[in-house]
Amino acid sequence: MSIEAVRAYLKQAGCAAEVIEFAADTATVALAAAAIGCEEREIAKTLSFELSTGPVLVVMSGEAKADNRKFKDTFGEKAKMIPFDEVEEKIGHAPGGVCPFAVKEGVRVFADVSLKRFNTFYPAAGSAHSAIPMDAAALERLGNVIAWVDVAKGWQEEE
């Protein structure tokens, strides 16, 4: 899939926000934050995991990391990232552009509570040069989020 597929998907879903394209690479949290002009924590990174039941995406704050214990408690299995060279085949987007929009059938999407504290955050939009501004309600609706989960660490004030 691609940025064009994401644009078409979002348009069909009635999304009013426009996909932003950058000349610079935005494939990492740091690069995306620099290009957008926001804090790294406001980037909504999408991590790809393989479970025995199939691929799962978890969208979380850019400053957060997956917490293995929380992940296992939530999903009943150890967190196993999809290998870099298998991500596009299994998810529908290449690394750097992975997002919860226009993914392959059967890919389940979850959102981490680390994003709920922001009025606006920026997930990728199908390429390593794109982003789209949105809020938690839009992510939930447009990303077909199954549930909000708490599987991240490193983002709470007390940590």
N, C-alpha and C positions, 0 to 999 in steps of 0.2 A: 504494500500500500504506500501511500505517499501523502505529502502535504495537500495535493489536489483531492485525494480521497477524503482527507480530514475536512477540508473546506466544504466539499459536497455534503458530507455527513452532517456537519454542523449547520449548514444552510437548511438542509431538509428537516433538521430537528428544531429549527426556528431560533437558532442562536443569533443574538443581535451583535455580539462582539466580533471584531475582525481579527483574523489571524495576522500576526505581525511577522514579517520576514526580515531577516538581518543579512547583511553582507558578511559579517563576521560569524565564525563558528559559535554555536551556543550549545554544543553537545555535553558540556559539563555544567554543574551548578555554578561554579565560579565564572565561567565564560558567559553563561546566560544572564547572571545577575549584572555583570559588567555591561553587557549589550543593552539590557533593559533599563539599567539605572536604578536597581532596587537592591535590597539586601539578599544575601544568599538564602536566608531562611524563608523568603517569600517566593522562591522557586519551588514549584511542585514537581519533584522528581518522581518518576514512575519506575519502580523496580519490578523485574520479571523473575518469578519463582516457578519452579516445577514441583507440583505435588503429585501424589499417586493418582489423584482424580483429574489431573490436567494442569495447564498453565494458569497462573494467577498473577495479576498485577496489583501492586500496592502503591498508591500515590501518597507521598508524604512530604513534609517540609524538607527543603534543601539542606538544612543543617542537621537533620536527624539521620540516624543509622538504624538498620533493622536490629532489633533485640532478639537474639535467638530464643531465649526462654519465653518471652511474650509471644513470639511467633508460634512456637510449639504449643503453648497453652491455648492459643487461638485456633490454630489450624490442625492440631493433633499430629503434626509432623515437623521434623527439623527443616529449617529454612535452607533451601537449595536453589541457588541462583541458576537461571538458564544460561548455559555457556554462550559467550559472546557470538560465536558463529552460528548459533541455532536460534537466536532471538527473532530475527526477521521471519524465519520460516514458521515459528510457533506462534508469534504474536501478531505479525503483520506489519511491523515497523522495524527499521534498522536501529541499532543502538545509537543513542544521541537524539533520536526523534521519537522514542517510545512514549506513547501517551495512551490514555484510556478511550480515545475516540477512534471509530472505524477500525476496530481490531477484528481479528479472525473469529469466526463463530466458535463458541466453546471457551473462549478466554473469559475468566471471571475477574471482575474488578472490585477492589476494596479501597477505601480511603482511610488514611490514618488520622486520628484526632489531632495530630500536630498541626494540621491545616486549618482547623476550625477557629483559631484565634485571629485569623486575617480577614479583613474585608475584601482584599484582592490578593490573589496569588497567580503564578504563571506556569502552567504546564506547557510542555512541548506540544507541537501540533503536526507531528508526522515527519519532521525532518530535523537535521542537526543545525538548522538555521531559522527556527521558528518558535513562536510562543503565542499564547492567547491569554488575555486577562480574564479571570473569572472569580467567583466566590464559591463557598461551600455548596450552596443550593444548586448552582449551575453545574458544578462538578458532579454532584450526585445525580442530577437528571441527565446531563449530556454524556456522562461517562458510564451510565448504567451501573452505578455503584450498588453492589449487593448490600453492603453494610459498612458502617464506620467501625474501625477497629483500633486497638491500642497496641501496636507492635513495634513502636519506635523508641529509641533512647537518644539522649544527648540534646534534647530540645527544651525540656522543662527548666524553669528558672532554678529549681532546687538541685538540679543535676550538675 
